[in-house]
Amino acid sequence: MEILYIISIFSLIGFFVVIGYLFWNYSKTESYKSEYCELLEERISHLEHYIYELEENLVPLSEEIKNQIIQMYQDGKELMVIENTLNIPKTKVEMVLKEFHRKKV
């Protein structure tokens, strides 16, 4: 009877150890996933910045068009409306607005 009691205690301890290991392993993989997501977000932001610079170098916008974009934005127009009205890619409109916000601050 004592052997059955000892085996039961060791089984219970082993069960808790396995459950603890699974939780520890899960938390470790979650931290790696969050670090990887942060790295990917940083890479995406670098790529977006590169795309903005590349498009600006390929076809620079005139000051008149930039002023029109800013004026339409201040009037409360949405990006898609500005994009379709002026026939300018969305990335260029976003780039002009980001410049506007940087100068504003």
MOCOR-V246606 format. One record per helix or strand of 3 or more residues. SS is the DSSP state (H for helix, E for strand). FROM is the first residue (numbers start at 1). LEN is the number of residues. Records with the same first field share a line. If there is no record, write none. Layout:
# MOCOR-V246606
SS->FROM-LEN, FROM-LEN
This chain:
# MOCOR-V246606
H->2-57, 63-12, 79-8, 90-15
